[in-house]
Amino acid sequence: MERFDHYFRSKMKDPAFRQRYKQECHVCANTVQIFAKIEHDGTSLTQLSAATGADEKKLKALRDADYCDPEMVIRLCRYLELPIPEQCPRRSSK
């Protein structure tokens, strides 16, 4: 079975897919990094939820690319010491 990160990189080489992905943006490189890190660290969604205050159902939906909350992604990146997303088309301007 091909790992998601390898699959994702290969799909992003297709310009049409990359453009559509940027428009839809349900799962981004930041989300992939979050779940790769917790998998690598052996952290469960329950543990991540308890540590960050993020709703576990929303974490599952984020992982499954069914939901995106840019503010939660930023909070998770900070907690996991990952780079903070600089640009996000789904993040409202404030």
All heavy atoms as an XYZ file, in Angstrom:
769
protein
N       0.844     -1.178      0.000
C       0.000      0.000      0.000
C       0.891      1.244      0.000
O       1.834      1.326      0.775
C      -0.894     -0.018      1.235
C      -1.882      1.101      1.266
S      -3.212      0.677      2.396
C      -3.126      2.011      3.512
N       0.586      2.191     -0.864
C       1.381      3.404     -0.978
C       1.047      4.344      0.180
O      -0.108      4.565      0.500
C       1.067      4.084     -2.316
C       1.946      5.248     -2.613
C       1.687      5.820     -4.012
O       0.646      5.524     -4.603
O       2.540      6.557     -4.479
N       2.073      4.897      0.800
C       1.854      5.849      1.882
C       1.240      7.120      1.316
O       1.520      7.524      0.200
C       3.166      6.165      2.570
C       3.667      4.978      3.377
C       4.806      5.366      4.209
N       4.579      6.676      4.802
C       5.092      7.087      5.933
N       5.885      6.311      6.589
N       4.857      8.295      6.394
N       0.419      7.769      2.120
C      -0.298      8.943      1.666
C       0.648     10.056      1.235
O       0.408     10.714      0.220
C      -1.253      9.458      2.751
C      -2.008     10.674      2.312
C      -3.082     10.552      1.450
C      -1.623     11.933      2.726
C      -3.772     11.674      1.015
C      -2.307     13.053      2.303
C      -3.382     12.932      1.449
N       1.721     10.295      1.970
C       2.607     11.407      1.620
C       3.242     11.208      0.248
O       3.390     12.155     -0.524
C       3.660     11.665      2.693
C       4.514     10.463      3.019
O       4.105      9.321      2.745
O       5.610     10.668      3.570
N       3.564      9.967     -0.111
C       4.116      9.688     -1.444
C       3.038      9.875     -2.517
O       3.294     10.449     -3.579
C       4.679      8.266     -1.517
C       5.816      8.049     -0.583
N       7.082      8.555     -0.800
C       5.882      7.388      0.591
C       7.874      8.224      0.190
N       7.171      7.515      1.059
N       1.846      9.402     -2.229
C       0.723      9.560     -3.147
C       0.424     11.047     -3.369
O       0.251     11.498     -4.496
C      -0.504      8.834     -2.586
C      -1.771      9.082     -3.364
C      -1.991      8.452     -4.581
C      -2.738      9.957     -2.887
C      -3.152      8.681     -5.312
C      -3.896     10.190     -3.605
C      -4.096      9.554     -4.815
O      -5.246      9.791     -5.518
N       0.390     11.797     -2.276
C       0.100     13.217     -2.350
C       1.130     13.944     -3.217
O       0.772     14.729     -4.092
C       0.070     13.808     -0.939
C      -0.209     15.273     -0.904
C      -1.480     15.759     -1.140
C       0.800     16.179     -0.618
C      -1.749     17.121     -1.104
C       0.549     17.537     -0.578
C      -0.730     18.005     -0.822
N       2.391     13.677     -3.006
C       3.438     14.331     -3.805
C       3.296     13.985     -5.281
O       3.457     14.852     -6.141
C       4.826     13.954     -3.289
C       5.215     14.734     -2.042
C       6.700     14.620     -1.777
N       7.114     13.270     -1.464
C       7.220     12.779     -0.243
N       6.942     13.527      0.791
N       7.624     11.544     -0.054
N       2.985     12.741     -5.574
C       2.846     12.361     -6.985
C       1.632     13.044     -7.616
O       1.693     13.489     -8.762
C       2.777     10.840     -7.148
O       1.573     10.325     -6.645
N       0.534     13.169     -6.899
C      -0.658     13.845     -7.419
C      -0.401     15.339     -7.640
O      -0.891     15.913     -8.604
C      -1.851     13.667     -6.471
C      -2.406     12.272     -6.401
C      -2.976     11.809     -7.715
C      -4.293     12.460     -8.019
N      -4.895     12.033     -9.282
N       0.376     15.952     -6.766
C       0.633     17.386     -6.869
C       1.502     17.742     -8.077
O       1.597     18.904     -8.453
C       1.268     17.916     -5.585
C       0.308     17.939     -4.408
S      -1.150     18.969     -4.671
C      -0.449     20.579     -4.396
N       2.101     16.762     -8.716
C       2.873     17.013     -9.939
C       1.972     17.309    -11.130
O       2.413     17.897    -12.110
C       3.776     15.814    -10.246
C       4.909     15.667     -9.249
C       5.739     14.438     -9.542
C       6.811     14.269     -8.480
N       7.570     13.040     -8.671
N       0.717     16.921    -11.049
C      -0.253     17.163    -12.112
C      -0.803     18.585    -11.937
O      -1.478     18.875    -10.946
C      -1.382     16.137    -12.015
C      -2.508     16.372    -13.002
O      -2.464     17.354    -13.776
O      -3.455     15.564    -12.984
N      -0.526     19.494    -12.899
C      -0.962     20.887    -12.745
C      -2.472     21.049    -12.560
O      -2.915     21.889    -11.764
C      -0.503     21.566    -14.039
C       0.567     20.676    -14.574
C       0.242     19.288    -14.119
N      -3.267     20.266    -13.249
C      -4.725     20.363    -13.114
C      -5.161     19.949    -11.709
O      -6.007     20.606    -11.090
C      -5.418     19.504    -14.170
N      -4.582     18.875    -11.215
C      -4.908     18.428     -9.857
C      -4.472     19.474     -8.835
O      -5.219     19.803     -7.916
C      -4.250     17.077     -9.547
C      -4.488     16.625     -8.138
C      -5.642     15.943     -7.808
C      -3.564     16.908     -7.133
C      -5.882     15.540     -6.499
C      -3.799     16.515     -5.825
C      -4.963     15.833     -5.508
N      -3.256     19.989     -9.001
C      -2.722     20.983     -8.067
C      -3.630     22.220     -8.014
O      -3.942     22.719     -6.936
C      -1.297     21.379     -8.437
C      -0.644     22.275     -7.413
C       0.831     22.560     -7.670
N       1.121     22.979     -9.025
C       1.773     22.260     -9.928
N       2.220     21.064     -9.618
N       2.004     22.725    -11.136
N      -4.101     22.690     -9.167
C      -4.987     23.860     -9.194
C      -6.309     23.551     -8.491
O      -6.797     24.340     -7.693
C      -5.241     24.305    -10.635
C      -6.162     25.498    -10.744
C      -5.634     26.731    -10.028
O      -4.432     26.970     -9.962
N      -6.524     27.505     -9.460
N      -6.879     22.409     -8.792
C      -8.148     22.013     -8.153
C      -7.967     21.859     -6.640
O      -8.797     22.284     -5.853
C      -8.638     20.709     -8.775
C      -9.893     20.148     -8.183
C     -11.079     21.033     -8.541
N     -12.274     20.493     -7.968
C     -13.387     20.330     -8.625
N     -13.472     20.701     -9.873
N     -14.431     19.830     -8.032
N      -6.861     21.269     -6.252
C      -6.550     21.081     -4.838
C      -6.483     22.431     -4.124
O      -7.028     22.608     -3.038
C      -5.223     20.328     -4.706
C      -4.679     20.293     -3.315
C      -5.157     19.385     -2.385
C      -3.671     21.170     -2.917
C      -4.661     19.357     -1.099
C      -3.165     21.149     -1.643
C      -3.666     20.242     -0.738
O      -3.170     20.227      0.537
N      -5.820     23.407     -4.747
C      -5.704     24.728     -4.130
C      -7.067     25.383     -3.979
O      -7.314     26.100     -3.004
C      -4.768     25.614     -4.949
C      -3.315     25.226     -4.790
C      -2.422     26.134     -5.608
C      -0.974     25.724     -5.457
N      -0.089     26.618     -6.212
N      -7.975     25.137     -4.928
C      -9.318     25.708     -4.836
C     -10.140     25.022     -3.757
O     -10.858     25.676     -3.010
C     -10.042     25.573     -6.171
C      -9.496     26.472     -7.236
C     -10.114     26.184     -8.597
O     -10.702     25.138     -8.826
N      -9.954     27.130     -9.512
N     -10.059     23.719     -3.692
C     -10.876     22.955     -2.747
C     -10.283     22.962     -1.343
O     -11.006     23.116     -0.370
C     -11.052     21.513     -3.230
C     -11.793     21.410     -4.545
C     -13.229     21.870     -4.441
O     -13.865     21.633     -3.401
O     -13.711     22.482     -5.408
N      -9.007     22.700     -1.247
C      -8.234     22.811     -0.013
C      -8.908     22.201      1.218
O      -9.140     22.866      2.203
C      -7.872     24.268      0.247
S      -6.727     24.486      1.621
N      -9.263     20.954      1.163
C      -9.788     20.278      2.358
C      -8.674     19.598      3.140
O      -8.806     19.408      4.333
C     -10.843     19.236      1.975
C     -12.132     19.833      1.566
N     -12.996     20.417      2.441
C     -12.676     19.984      0.341
C     -14.040     20.869      1.788
N     -13.870     20.628      0.515
N      -7.643     19.230      2.463
C      -6.492     18.644      3.151
C      -5.261     19.309      2.562
O      -5.075     19.359      1.355
C      -6.435     17.098      3.018
C      -6.350     16.668      1.580
C      -5.293     16.513      3.832
N      -4.446     19.847      3.410
C      -3.268     20.548      2.929
C      -2.017     19.908      3.514
O      -2.096     19.011      4.358
C      -3.345     22.026      3.291
S      -3.274     22.348      5.064
N      -0.905     20.385      3.090
C       0.366     19.842      3.566
C       0.478     19.974      5.081
O       1.041     19.098      5.745
C       1.523     20.547      2.875
N      -0.100     21.029      5.639
C      -0.056     21.199      7.094
C      -0.832     20.096      7.800
O      -0.379     19.545      8.800
C      -0.631     22.565      7.475
C       0.173     23.681      6.865
O       1.342     23.858      7.179
N      -0.441     24.417      5.960
N      -1.990     19.771      7.265
C      -2.793     18.696      7.847
C      -2.057     17.366      7.740
O      -2.025     16.585      8.693
C      -4.162     18.615      7.139
O      -4.821     19.873      7.260
C      -5.032     17.539      7.745
N      -1.456     17.115      6.602
C      -0.686     15.889      6.417
C       0.439     15.826      7.438
O       0.663     14.784      8.072
C      -0.140     15.792      4.971
C       0.818     14.623      4.828
C      -1.281     15.677      3.976
N       1.137     16.935      7.653
C       2.244     16.961      8.618
C       1.747     16.699     10.037
O       2.412     16.004     10.809
C       2.961     18.310      8.572
C       3.803     18.504      7.352
C       4.487     19.862      7.349
O       3.972     20.842      7.888
N       5.653     19.913      6.751
N       0.610     17.261     10.376
C       0.063     17.053     11.724
C      -0.145     15.573     11.992
O       0.312     15.039     13.007
C      -1.275     17.818     11.896
C      -1.007     19.323     11.968
C      -2.047     17.323     13.117
C      -2.250     20.178     11.821
N      -0.816     14.894     11.070
C      -1.150     13.497     11.324
C       0.047     12.572     11.124
O       0.131     11.526     11.777
C      -2.396     13.099     10.534
C      -3.591     13.827     11.069
C      -4.104     14.944     10.423
C      -4.162     13.450     12.274
C      -5.170     15.650     10.946
C      -5.230     14.152     12.814
C      -5.739     15.259     12.149
N       0.989     12.971     10.296
C       2.229     12.200     10.180
C       3.010     12.287     11.489
O       3.550     11.286     11.969
C       3.070     12.718      9.021
N       3.043     13.476     12.089
C       3.791     13.652     13.346
C       3.148     12.883     14.488
O       3.848     12.212     15.243
C       3.911     15.121     13.702
C       4.652     15.357     15.026
C       5.357     16.654     15.073
C       6.006     16.961     16.401
N       6.975     16.018     16.861
N       1.833     12.971     14.625
C       1.230     12.250     15.754
C       1.350     10.740     15.564
O       1.512     10.006     16.537
C      -0.215     12.694     16.068
C      -1.189     12.313     14.974
C      -0.277     14.172     16.386
C      -2.649     12.430     15.376
N       1.298     10.294     14.312
C       1.500      8.857     14.063
C       2.927      8.463     14.428
O       3.146      7.466     15.105
C       1.225      8.519     12.603
C       1.391      7.044     12.297
C       1.098      6.712     10.847
O       0.231      7.348     10.232
O       1.764      5.790     10.336
N       3.873      9.269     13.996
C       5.287      9.001     14.296
C       5.536      8.993     15.809
O       6.277      8.161     16.330
C       6.176     10.048     13.621
C       7.616      9.896     13.936
N       8.224     10.558     14.979
C       8.581      9.139     13.347
C       9.496     10.222     15.023
N       9.742      9.358     14.046
N       4.903      9.942     16.514
C       5.097     10.068     17.961
C       4.263      9.081     18.765
O       4.444      8.972     19.979
C       4.752     11.488     18.421
C       5.709     12.534     17.871
O       6.770     12.175     17.310
O       5.385     13.741     17.994
N       3.327      8.396     18.096
C       2.463      7.453     18.802
C       1.382      8.133     19.627
O       0.895      7.570     20.606
N       1.000      9.325     19.224
C      -0.032     10.091     19.928
C      -1.398      9.745     19.344
O      -1.577      9.775     18.134
C       0.224     11.611     19.764
O       1.538     11.910     20.221
C      -0.797     12.425     20.533
N      -2.345      9.438     20.194
C      -3.699      9.128     19.724
C      -4.491     10.422     19.551
O      -4.120     11.476     20.083
C      -4.417      8.228     20.731
O      -4.719      8.964     21.912
N      -5.591     10.326     18.828
C      -6.467     11.490     18.680
C      -7.038     11.909     20.035
O      -7.212     13.102     20.294
C      -7.594     11.202     17.692
C      -7.192     11.054     16.233
C      -8.428     10.811     15.369
C      -6.430     12.253     15.730
N      -7.296     10.945     20.895
C      -7.800     11.243     22.239
C      -6.779     12.059     23.016
O      -7.125     13.052     23.665
C      -8.141      9.935     22.984
O      -9.117      9.221     22.224
C      -8.672     10.209     24.379
N      -5.524     11.667     22.936
C      -4.460     12.401     23.622
C      -4.294     13.803     23.034
O      -4.136     14.775     23.781
C      -3.133     11.645     23.521
C      -3.108     10.345     24.299
C      -1.906      9.486     23.935
O      -1.532      9.386     22.774
N      -1.314      8.871     24.948
N      -4.327     13.901     21.722
C      -4.191     15.200     21.069
C      -5.355     16.110     21.443
O      -5.167     17.298     21.727
C      -4.107     15.026     19.549
C      -3.827     16.281     18.738
C      -2.477     16.895     19.106
C      -3.859     15.955     17.244
N      -6.532     15.554     21.477
C      -7.715     16.312     21.863
C      -7.581     16.837     23.287
O      -7.831     18.017     23.551
C      -8.960     15.426     21.741
O     -10.093     16.090     22.236
N      -7.163     15.979     24.196
C      -7.015     16.381     25.597
C      -5.940     17.458     25.763
O      -6.107     18.397     26.542
C      -6.678     15.160     26.456
N      -4.864     17.331     25.022
C      -3.748     18.270     25.150
C      -4.032     19.636     24.537
O      -3.505     20.649     25.006
C      -2.495     17.671     24.522
N      -4.851     19.664     23.498
C      -5.066     20.919     22.760
C      -6.457     21.514     22.937
O      -6.688     22.645     22.526
C      -4.832     20.707     21.252
O      -5.801     19.783     20.752
C      -3.424     20.222     20.978
N      -7.381     20.733     23.470
C      -8.751     21.205     23.606
C      -9.553     21.092     22.318
O     -10.690     21.547     22.248
N      -8.964     20.493     21.295
C      -9.666     20.301     20.026
C     -10.663     19.156     20.164
O     -10.355     18.132     20.777
C      -8.678     20.004     18.907
N     -11.831     19.333     19.606
C     -12.853     18.299     19.641
C     -12.369     17.068     18.875
O     -11.908     17.185     17.741
C     -14.133     18.857     19.007
C     -15.258     17.862     19.004
O     -15.353     17.103     18.014
O     -16.033     17.847     19.969
N     -12.466     15.901     19.499
C     -11.945     14.679     18.877
C     -12.674     14.345     17.575
O     -12.053     13.879     16.619
C     -12.030     13.502     19.845
C     -11.277     12.296     19.353
C     -11.134     11.202     20.388
O     -11.414     11.425     21.578
O     -10.731     10.089     19.978
N     -13.967     14.595     17.504
C     -14.710     14.334     16.263
C     -14.206     15.245     15.145
O     -14.088     14.820     13.997
C     -16.209     14.532     16.468
C     -16.854     13.439     17.299
C     -18.336     13.667     17.445
C     -18.940     12.586     18.334
N     -20.376     12.768     18.514
N     -13.888     16.487     15.476
C     -13.353     17.411     14.469
C     -11.940     16.995     14.055
O     -11.569     17.150     12.893
C     -13.371     18.841     14.986
C     -14.776     19.403     15.076
C     -14.787     20.834     15.548
C     -16.210     21.357     15.603
N     -16.257     22.741     16.092
N     -11.166     16.474     14.997
C      -9.835     15.961     14.647
C      -9.950     14.795     13.666
O      -9.196     14.722     12.693
C      -9.070     15.518     15.900
C      -8.537     16.618     16.798
C      -7.976     16.020     18.082
C      -7.480     17.432     16.075
N     -10.876     13.896     13.918
C     -11.088     12.761     13.011
C     -11.505     13.257     11.631
O     -11.013     12.764     10.611
C     -12.155     11.809     13.567
C     -11.685     10.998     14.745
C     -12.808     10.121     15.284
C     -12.358      9.410     16.540
N     -13.436      8.630     17.144
N     -12.416     14.219     11.600
C     -12.871     14.763     10.322
C     -11.743     15.482      9.593
O     -11.617     15.373      8.370
C     -14.055     15.697     10.546
N     -10.895     16.190     10.328
C      -9.734     16.850      9.732
C      -8.791     15.807      9.146
O      -8.341     15.927      8.010
C      -9.014     17.698     10.782
C      -7.773     18.454     10.318
C      -8.147     19.539      9.315
C      -7.043     19.053     11.517
N      -8.530     14.771      9.896
C      -7.660     13.684      9.434
C      -8.201     13.039      8.167
O      -7.447     12.729      7.237
C      -7.524     12.623     10.532
C      -6.668     11.431     10.136
C      -6.891     10.245     11.030
N      -8.282      9.795     10.932
C      -8.874      9.036     11.835
N      -8.236      8.646     12.915
N     -10.129      8.664     11.667
N      -9.516     12.874      8.097
C     -10.151     12.202      6.971
C     -10.467     13.151      5.810
O     -11.085     12.741      4.837
C     -11.436     11.507      7.430
C     -11.162     10.408      8.445
O     -10.014      9.916      8.523
O     -12.107     10.045      9.176
N     -10.041     14.414      5.933
C     -10.246     15.448      4.915
C     -11.725     15.728      4.672
O     -12.129     16.099      3.582
C      -9.541     15.096      3.610
N     -12.529     15.600      5.725
C     -13.946     15.892      5.636
C     -14.288     17.246      6.252
O     -15.429     17.686      6.202
C     -14.766     14.813      6.349
C     -14.714     13.490      5.626
O     -14.567     13.497      4.388
O     -14.812     12.447      6.298
N     -13.308     17.887      6.851
C     -13.538     19.111      7.606
C     -12.223     19.866      7.685
O     -11.154     19.255      7.782
C     -14.005     18.736      9.019
C     -14.070     19.867     10.010
C     -15.143     20.742     10.028
C     -13.056     20.040     10.945
C     -15.214     21.773     10.946
C     -13.122     21.064     11.877
C     -14.201     21.927     11.874
O     -14.261     22.937     12.782
N     -12.297     21.185      7.662
C     -11.097     21.988      7.849
C     -11.434     23.186      8.707
O     -12.393     23.902      8.443
C     -10.528     22.445      6.509
S      -9.045     23.455      6.724
N     -10.639     23.380      9.734
C     -10.744     24.542     10.607
C      -9.344     25.139     10.681
O      -8.497     24.631     11.414
C     -11.241     24.130     11.987
C     -11.303     25.281     12.969
O     -10.707     26.353     12.711
O     -11.941     25.114     14.016
N      -9.067     26.179      9.892
C      -7.710     26.733      9.853
C      -7.171     27.150     11.219
O      -5.984     26.962     11.493
C      -7.856     27.944      8.924
C      -9.011     27.608      8.059
C      -9.955     26.851      8.943
N      -8.029     27.678     12.081
C      -7.552     28.084     13.409
C      -7.137     26.869     14.235
O      -6.153     26.926     14.973
C      -8.622     28.911     14.128
C      -9.010     30.192     13.407
C      -7.828     31.102     13.091
O      -6.921     31.243     13.934
O      -7.816     31.684     11.983
N      -7.872     25.771     14.101
C      -7.489     24.553     14.803
C      -6.178     24.014     14.240
O      -5.314     23.558     14.989
C      -8.588     23.479     14.693
C      -8.237     22.204     15.450
S      -9.590     20.991     15.527
C      -9.749     20.514     13.832
N      -6.004     24.082     12.934
C      -4.761     23.633     12.309
C      -3.584     24.435     12.858
O      -2.549     23.867     13.220
C      -4.830     23.735     10.763
C      -3.463     23.533     10.127
C      -5.828     22.716     10.222
N      -3.749     25.731     12.973
C      -2.681     26.571     13.524
C      -2.387     26.180     14.966
O      -1.222     26.038     15.361
C      -3.065     28.066     13.414
C      -3.042     28.488     11.944
C      -2.142     28.943     14.261
C      -3.645     29.846     11.674
N      -3.434     25.980     15.754
C      -3.252     25.572     17.158
C      -2.518     24.239     17.253
O      -1.606     24.070     18.060
C      -4.621     25.500     17.843
C      -4.539     25.337     19.343
C      -5.874     25.592     20.033
N      -6.813     24.506     19.812
C      -7.977     24.634     19.182
N      -8.366     25.790     18.703
N      -8.773     23.591     19.046
N      -2.884     23.287     16.393
C      -2.225     21.982     16.396
C      -0.772     22.107     15.967
O       0.113     21.467     16.558
C      -2.978     21.009     15.482
C      -4.399     20.640     15.916
C      -5.092     19.854     14.817
C      -4.388     19.880     17.224
N      -0.509     22.919     14.948
C       0.874     23.125     14.501
C       1.721     23.710     15.624
O       2.862     23.274     15.838
C       0.925     24.029     13.274
S       0.363     23.228     11.753
N       1.183     24.680     16.322
C       1.930     25.269     17.451
C       2.217     24.223     18.515
O       3.340     24.113     18.997
C       1.149     26.433     18.051
C       1.190     27.672     17.199
C       0.556     28.858     17.909
N       0.677     30.026     17.062
C      -0.325     30.833     16.747
N      -1.528     30.621     17.242
N      -0.121     31.873     15.961
N       1.206     23.463     18.872
C       1.373     22.437     19.903
C       2.411     21.393     19.485
O       3.242     20.979     20.293
C       0.029     21.755     20.209
C       0.177     20.604     21.150
C       0.374     20.817     22.504
C       0.157     19.289     20.685
C       0.545     19.761     23.379
C       0.328     18.228     21.554
C       0.524     18.466     22.890
O       0.706     17.407     23.750
N       2.372     20.991     18.225
C       3.272     19.944     17.732
C       4.621     20.495     17.252
O       5.457     19.740     16.772
C       2.590     19.175     16.592
C       1.342     18.398     17.007
C       0.578     17.934     15.774
C       1.707     17.227     17.907
N       4.805     21.810     17.394
C       6.037     22.478     16.981
C       6.323     22.270     15.496
O       7.438     21.977     15.085
C       7.218     22.051     17.857
C       7.009     22.411     19.313
C       8.138     21.966     20.227
O       8.983     21.144     19.801
O       8.163     22.449     21.367
N       5.269     22.430     14.710
C       5.352     22.363     13.249
C       5.254     23.776     12.692
O       4.735     24.672     13.368
C       4.210     21.507     12.695
C       4.236     20.027     13.057
C       2.922     19.359     12.653
C       5.414     19.340     12.392
N       5.725     23.999     11.474
C       5.603     25.335     10.884
C       4.138     25.779     10.815
O       3.254     24.995     10.487
C       6.176     25.158      9.474
C       7.027     23.930      9.552
C       6.402     23.054     10.589
N       3.928     27.041     11.135
C       2.587     27.620     11.100
C       2.252     27.981      9.653
O       3.064     28.603      8.971
C       2.522     28.901     11.972
C       2.987     28.609     13.402
C       1.116     29.504     11.955
C       2.220     27.558     14.126
N       1.065     27.594      9.169
C       0.675     27.949      7.796
C       0.668     29.466      7.625
O       0.048     30.176      8.406
C      -0.728     27.379      7.650
C      -0.984     26.548      8.847
C       0.026     26.866      9.871
N       1.363     29.931      6.605
C       1.411     31.369      6.360
C       0.215     31.838      5.544
O      -0.264     32.945      5.732
C       2.709     31.730      5.649
C       3.926     31.526      6.534
C       5.205     31.941      5.856
O       5.159     32.790      4.956
O       6.254     31.402      6.237
N      -0.247     31.008      4.627
C      -1.385     31.375      3.796
C      -2.370     30.217      3.773
O      -1.980     29.065      3.710
C      -0.945     31.675      2.375
C      -0.053     32.881      2.267
C       0.345     33.150      0.837
O       0.136     32.340     -0.052
N       0.936     34.294      0.598
N      -3.634     30.575      3.826
C      -4.687     29.567      3.768
C      -5.909     30.196      3.134
O      -6.445     31.174      3.662
C      -5.025     29.065      5.167
S      -6.465     27.972      5.201
N      -6.360     29.673      2.011
C      -7.530     30.259      1.360
C      -8.816     30.101      2.171
O      -9.780     30.818      1.957
C      -7.630     29.521      0.028
C      -6.797     28.314      0.180
C      -5.787     28.586      1.240
N      -8.832     29.190      3.110
C     -10.017     28.998      3.931
C     -10.025     29.883      5.185
O     -11.052     30.006      5.844
C     -10.131     27.541      4.381
C     -10.491     26.629      3.248
C     -10.783     25.241      3.787
N     -11.310     24.428      2.740
C     -12.610     24.280      2.492
N     -13.501     24.860      3.247
N     -13.004     23.547      1.501
N      -8.894     30.470      5.506
C      -8.817     31.302      6.708
C      -9.397     32.676      6.418
O      -9.008     33.331      5.458
C      -7.372     31.434      7.160
C      -7.239     32.077      8.502
C      -5.830     31.975      8.978
N      -5.758     32.484     10.346
C      -4.671     32.956     10.878
N      -3.555     32.971     10.207
N      -4.697     33.391     12.111
N     -10.311     33.100      7.245
C     -10.936     34.406      7.038
C      -9.940     35.513      7.350
O      -9.095     35.377      8.233
C     -12.181     34.548      7.902
O     -11.833     34.471      9.275
N     -10.047     36.586      6.633
C      -9.189     37.732      6.875
C      -9.655     38.441      8.130
O     -10.832     38.675      8.306
C      -9.238     38.698      5.693
O      -8.828     38.038      4.534
N      -8.695     38.778      8.969
C      -9.051     39.466     10.235
C      -8.237     40.704     10.406
O      -7.219     40.895      9.887
C      -8.829     38.531     11.425
C      -9.806     37.382     11.389
C      -9.687     36.529     12.605
C     -10.727     35.428     12.535
N     -10.725     34.531     13.609
